[in-house]
Amino acid sequence: MSESEEAATPPQRMMGWRKRSLPQLPPEEARRQGEITQLAFLLLGREAAIAFLNTAHAGLGGRPLDLATASDQGRNRVEAEIGRLAYVSPRDEVPGDRRQRSREPAETHFRHLHGARDPRADQPDEGASE
C-alpha cells in the first residue's frame, strides 16, 4: 500500500466493551421499584409477579411497575392490587391450584417492607361483626 492509500483507510477499531450510558433511576424511584418487585415476588411467585408487573392493567390505568416506580401513591395502588390478587380465602381455594397463597394479614407484609406498623391496620374492617 502506498502512503496515500494508508491515509485514506480508516484505522481498524479494536472491539472493546463499552459501558452503556443508560439513564439511572433516581434513588426514590429505585427504592419504590425494588419494594414493589420484592412484594410481588413474595406474594405472587416469580412468574406471576413478572407477568403482573410488566403487563398493562386496565384497573390501575397502566403498567404496574411504571406506576409503582413513579410515585408513592402509585406504589400504594399497585401494592393493594397485589394484595387483592394474592389473598384467597379458604372458601375460594380450588383443589389442585398451586398458586402461592398468603394467609398472613397485610400488616405482616407492610412491616416486612417498611419496618413500621401500618397505620391503616388500626381502622376497623367495614364488614367485621362486633
Backbone as a ProteinNet text record, in pm:
[ID]
protein_1_A
[PRIMARY]
MSESEEAATPPQRMMGWRKRSLPQLPPEEARRQGEITQLAFLLLGREAAIAFLNTAHAGLGGRPLDLATASDQGRNRVEAEIGRLAYVSPRDEVPGDRRQRSREPAETHFRHLHGARDPRADQPDEGASE
[TERTIARY]
83	0	87.2	39.3	113.1	71.2	145.9	114.4	-22.7	-60	-190.9	-303.9	-285	-387.9	-401	-286.9	-289.3	-360.5	-339.8	-403.5	-553.5	-598.9	-740.7	-813.9	-741.8	-804.5	-819.4	-945	-961.2	-898.8	-845.6	-784.4	-891.9	-855.6	-949.7	-958.2	-1080.8	-1100.3	-1100.5	-1043.7	-1046.6	-1184.4	-1236.3	-1367.2	-1347.2	-1400.3	-1387.8	-1525	-1531.2	-1658.3	-1675.5	-1784.7	-1814.8	-1931.4	-1921.5	-2029.7	-2136.6	-2258.1	-2364.7	-2396.7	-2429	-2465.8	-2618.4	-2678.2	-2822.2	-2860.5	-2975.2	-3017.9	-3047.4	-3004.4	-3027.9	-3151.8	-3222.6	-3338.7	-3293.4	-3367.3	-3338.6	-3357.4	-3288.7	-3293.8	-3434.6	-3523.6	-3660.2	-3735.2	-3718.4	-3785.6	-3726.4	-3596.4	-3531.5	-3579.3	-3595.3	-3643.7	-3785	-3873.2	-4011.8	-4016.8	-3935.6	-3932.9	-3887.9	-3784.4	-3736.1	-3838.8	-3905.3	-4005.6	-4122.7	-4174.3	-4292.7	-4256.1	-4135.8	-4091.4	-4075.4	-4016.1	-3997.5	-4132.7	-4226.5	-4358.6	-4428.9	-4423.9	-4489.5	-4429.5	-4297.4	-4232.8	-4273.6	-4278.4	-4312.9	-4456	-4549.5	-4690.5	-4743.7	-4690.9	-4745.6	-4659.8	-4533.8	-4441.5	-4372.7	-4259.9	-4174.8	-4245.8	-4297.4	-4356.1	-4479	-4567.1	-4687.4	-4651.7	-4549.9	-4507.3	-4453.3	-4370	-4313.6	-4424.6	-4517.2	-4628.4	-4713.6	-4747.5	-4831.6	-4762.7	-4638.5	-4569.3	-4542.6	-4531.5	-4492.8	-4605	-4727.1	-4841.5	-4934.5	-4982.4	-5075.7	-5197.8	-5240.3	-5352	-5460.6	-5575.7	-5683.8	-5731.7	-5742.8	-5791.2	-5697.5	-5569.7	-5470.9	-5440.3	-5473.5	-5450.8	-5310	-5243	-5108.4	-5034	-4906.3	-4820.5	-4784.6	-4817.2	-4796	-4654.2	-4552.4	-4415.8	-4388.7	-4439	-4421.5	-4496.1	-4618.9	-4699.5	-4636.2	-4590.3	-4530	-4398.8	-4324.6	-4195.7	-4213.1	-4317.2	-4335.3	-4367.8	-4447.2	-4487.7	-4526.1	-4529.2	-4574.4	-4721.2	-4801.1	-4943.4	-4958.9	-4882	-4886.5	-4841.9	-4735.1	-4688	-4794.8	-4865.3	-4971.2	-5084.8	-5121.4	-5228.7	-5187.5	-5064.1	-5014.9	-5002	-4955.5	-4943.2	-5079.7	-5181.4	-5316.7	-5366.4	-5336.1	-5379.1	-5305.7	-5178.3	-5103.8	-5165.5	-5198.9	-5262.7	-5394.9	-5471.4	-5601.2	-5581.5	-5482.7	-5456.7	-5402.2	-5322.2	-5256.1	-5347.6	-5443.8	-5527.7	-5636.9	-5644	-5750.5	-5807.4	-5934.7	-5993.5	-6005.8	-6006.7	-6013.9	-6133.9	-6244.1	-6361.7	-6345.1	-6250.1	-6227.3	-6119.9	-6054.3	-5945.9	-6000.2	-5923	-5957.6	-5861.9	-5913.8	-5823.8	-5728.8	-5603.1	-5503	-5439.9	-5494.4	-5435.8	-5312.6	-5196.9	-5071.8	-5019.4	-5102	-5054.7	-5016.5	-4918.3	-4876.3	-4987.8	-5023.3	-5127.9	-5072.9	-5125.3	-5085.7	-5205.2	-5191.2	-5297.1	-5258.6	-5138.7	-5096.2	-5165.3	-5194.4	-5257.1	-5162.7	-5220.7	-5142.4	-5042.8	-5075.1	-4987	-4847.5	-4838.8	-4709.8	-4626.4	-4688.7	-4617.8	-4575.9	-4661.8	-4628.4	-4506.7	-4508	-4398.2	-4269.3	-4281.3	-4163.9	-4101.3	-4183.7	-4133	-4090.7	-4168.1	-4146.8	-4084.4	-4074.7	-4012.7	-4092.9	-4220.6	-4305.8	-4446.5	-4523.9	-4662.5	-4744.7	-4834.2	-4921.4	-5031	-5037.3	-5140.3	-5280.9	-5293.3	-5425	-5475	-5386.4	-5425.7	-5514.9	-5510.7	-5591.4	-5736.4	-5764.6	-5900.9	-5981.6	-6103.8	-6186.2	-6232.3	-6246.3	-6298.4	-6444.1	-6485.6	-6624.2	-6721.2	-6681.9	-6772.8	-6755.9	-6672.4	-6645.9	-6762.4	-6800.6	-6907.5	-6845.6	-6915.9	-6860	-6934.4
-118.1	0	124.2	221.1	346.8	430.7	534.9	622.1	687.3	724.2	788.1	689.8	561.4	460.4	434.2	432.2	411.4	525.9	646.5	762.9	762.6	709.7	706.2	594.3	491.6	379.3	413.5	410.2	440.1	330.4	366.8	265.4	170	44.5	-54.3	-38.5	-44	-32.8	-170.3	-174.9	-299.1	-310.4	-430.1	-448.1	-444.8	-346.8	-334.3	-323.5	-355.8	-348	-206.8	-150.5	-16.7	-23.6	50.4	59.1	150.5	99.3	181.4	294.4	404.4	516.9	524.3	426.4	422.7	518.3	580.9	669.6	588	638.1	569.4	627.2	540.6	586.1	670.4	774.3	847.2	752.6	776.9	685.4	652.3	750.1	723.3	629.1	648.6	561.3	420.8	410.5	279.7	206.3	280.9	220.2	165.4	247.4	202.3	81.8	84.4	-26.9	-155.6	-145.1	-261.7	-315.2	-225.3	-268.3	-339.5	-283.1	-343.8	-475.7	-483.7	-608.8	-717	-681.2	-777.5	-826.7	-735.6	-774	-865.5	-830.4	-911.8	-1052.5	-1062.6	-1194.8	-1274.8	-1209.7	-1276.8	-1330	-1249.3	-1287	-1361.5	-1331	-1391.2	-1503.7	-1508.2	-1603.1	-1536.1	-1588.9	-1524.5	-1499.4	-1603.1	-1590.3	-1499.8	-1519.6	-1436.5	-1290.6	-1268.7	-1132.4	-1061.9	-1130.3	-1071.4	-1038.1	-1129.7	-1105.7	-988.2	-984.7	-877.2	-741.8	-732.2	-603.4	-545.3	-630.7	-584.6	-581.5	-608.6	-607.8	-494.3	-420.9	-311.4	-364.4	-290.8	-330.9	-224.3	-263	-166.9	-101.1	-177.4	-123.3	-19.4	-34.9	59.5	172.6	151.3	254.7	259	146	142.1	17.8	16.5	-95.8	-81	-179.2	-166.6	-126.3	-178.5	-143.6	5	59.4	201.8	287.5	247.3	324.2	323.5	206.8	194	269.8	274.1	342.6	494.2	543.2	687	765	706.2	782.4	689.1	745.4	667.8	629.9	719.8	690.1	573	574.4	464.3	334.2	340.6	220.3	165.5	254	209.7	142.2	195.8	135.4	-2.4	-13.8	-141.8	-241.7	-195.7	-281.4	-338	-254.7	-300.1	-404.5	-384.1	-480	-613	-608.1	-732.1	-806.6	-732.6	-795.2	-859.5	-790.4	-844.5	-971.6	-971.5	-1089.1	-1206.2	-1174.7	-1279.8	-1344.1	-1267.2	-1320.3	-1408.3	-1528.7	-1620.5	-1674.5	-1649.5	-1700.9	-1851.9	-1922.6	-2069.4	-2120	-2048.4	-2095.6	-2077.9	-1992.8	-1969.3	-2059.2	-2138.8	-2222	-2329.7	-2355.6	-2458.5	-2574.6	-2696.9	-2811.2	-2824	-2846.1	-2863.3	-2732.5	-2618.9	-2490	-2469.3	-2454	-2448.1	-2306.7	-2204.4	-2067.4	-2044.9	-1962.5	-1927.7	-1845.9	-1877.8	-1806.1	-1743	-1628.5	-1562.2	-1558.9	-1620.9	-1614.7	-1521.8	-1463.3	-1368.3	-1235.4	-1161.5	-1031.9	-937.1	-840.2	-742.7	-670.5	-660	-592	-653.6	-784.4	-852	-811.6	-804.3	-768.5	-621.7	-535.8	-394.1	-375.9	-442.5	-431.2	-485.4	-592.9	-651.1	-550.8	-482.8	-388.9	-255.5	-204	-67.4	-56.8	-168.2	-166.9	-91.2	-71.9	2	-55.2	-15.8	-59.7	16.1	-54.3	6	84.4	216.2	294.2	255.9	196.3	152.7	31.8	-39.5	-160.7	-128.7	-5.1	32.2	62.2	73.1	102	-27.4	-23.1	-144.8	-183.6	-315.8	-365.6	-326.6	-290.2	-248.8	-362.6	-484	-597.8	-677.8	-634.7	-711.9	-698.9	-810.5	-806.9	-791.9	-722.4	-695.8	-769.9
0	0	0	-73.1	-74.8	45	70	184.3	170	49.3	29	53.9	20.1	45.9	195.5	264.7	409.6	479.7	433.4	494.1	468.5	355.5	320.3	392.3	433.6	502.7	650.6	700.3	843.2	929.3	1042.5	1129.5	1182.5	1193.9	1246	1397.3	1444.3	1589.3	1652.3	1765.4	1841.4	1903.4	1905.3	1967.9	2118.5	2177.2	2321.7	2384.6	2508.1	2579.9	2631.5	2596.2	2644.3	2740.2	2841.9	2937.4	2877.3	2869.9	2815.6	2911.8	2855.8	2940.9	2948	3016.6	3035	3146.6	3132.9	3241.5	3367.7	3480.2	3607.2	3673.9	3745.5	3821	3939.1	3969.9	4093.6	4213.3	4323.3	4438.2	4487.8	4494	4542.9	4449.3	4318.8	4222	4227.7	4242	4252.9	4378.6	4488.2	4613	4594	4534.8	4513.6	4419.6	4315	4220.8	4290.8	4372.6	4445.5	4543.9	4615.3	4714.2	4648.1	4538.8	4477.6	4410.3	4356.4	4294.3	4400.2	4512.9	4622.2	4673.7	4692.4	4740.8	4641.1	4513.4	4411.3	4406.2	4411.1	4410	4532.4	4647.2	4772.4	4770.4	4724.4	4732.7	4610.6	4492.6	4370.6	4315.3	4354.4	4293.2	4174.4	4134.5	4033.7	3901.1	3838.9	3705.4	3706.1	3802.4	3810.3	3838.5	3921.7	3953.6	3829.4	3754.4	3632.9	3534.8	3517	3424.4	3471.3	3599.3	3652.6	3639.9	3683.9	3687.1	3548.5	3447.4	3314.6	3212.5	3254.6	3164	3202.9	3102.2	3129.9	3205.3	3305.8	3390.9	3377.9	3324.9	3299.7	3429	3535.2	3662.1	3723.4	3698.2	3751.7	3653.4	3527.6	3427.9	3372.5	3370.1	3314.8	3357.1	3327.3	3365.1	3512.6	3596.7	3741.3	3781.3	3714.8	3753.3	3730.4	3620.8	3592.4	3693.8	3726	3821.5	3960	4003.4	4136.8	4146.1	4038.6	4037.2	4038.2	3972.7	3952.9	4080.2	4171.3	4289.5	4403.7	4525.3	4641.4	4626.5	4572.8	4552.1	4454.2	4346.7	4250.7	4314.2	4394.5	4462.8	4555.6	4627.5	4718.2	4642.5	4527.3	4446.4	4395.1	4348.4	4297	4411.8	4526	4644.9	4684.2	4681	4715.1	4615	4488.5	4385.8	4401	4434.1	4458.6	4576.8	4682.5	4797.9	4761.1	4677.8	4635	4552.9	4464.7	4382.4	4464.3	4564	4642	4744.3	4796.1	4901.9	4843.2	4891.3	4853	4982.8	5006	5129.7	5117.3	5228.5	5224.4	5144.6	5145.8	5071.3	4920.8	4878.5	4736	4676.6	4760.1	4709.9	4617	4512.8	4416.1	4436.8	4456.9	4475.2	4356.1	4385.2	4281	4233.9	4275.4	4237.4	4323.5	4261.6	4336.9	4352.8	4324.8	4343.2	4488.4	4506.2	4641.9	4706.3	4827.3	4896.2	5023	5052.9	5175.6	5268.8	5383.7	5483.6	5597.4	5586.9	5688.6	5662.6	5766.5	5744.3	5671.6	5605.4	5530.5	5621	5748.7	5844.8	5843.9	5836.8	5837.8	5717	5600.5	5478.9	5481.4	5533.4	5542.6	5632.8	5748.2	5843.8	5781.5	5703.3	5638.5	5541.2	5463.2	5363.6	5422.6	5515.8	5561.6	5700	5770.3	5901.3	6005.3	5979.7	6073.8	6068.7	6164.9	6170.8	6066.9	6000.2	5900.1	5971.2	5953.3	6021.1	5977	5860	5812.7	5890	5958.7	6030.5	6150.6	6198.6	6314.4	6278.3	6148.9	6106.3	6108.8	6163.5	6169	6028.8	6007.1	5879.9	5869	5747.5	5726.1	5749.5	5710.5	5720.5	5847.9	5938.7	6059.4	6157.2	6214.7	6315.1	6452.5	6537.3	6670.3	6776.2
[MASK]
++++++++++++++++++++++++++++++++++++++++++++++++++++++++++++++++++++++++++++++++++++++++++++++++++++++++++++++++++++++++++++++++++

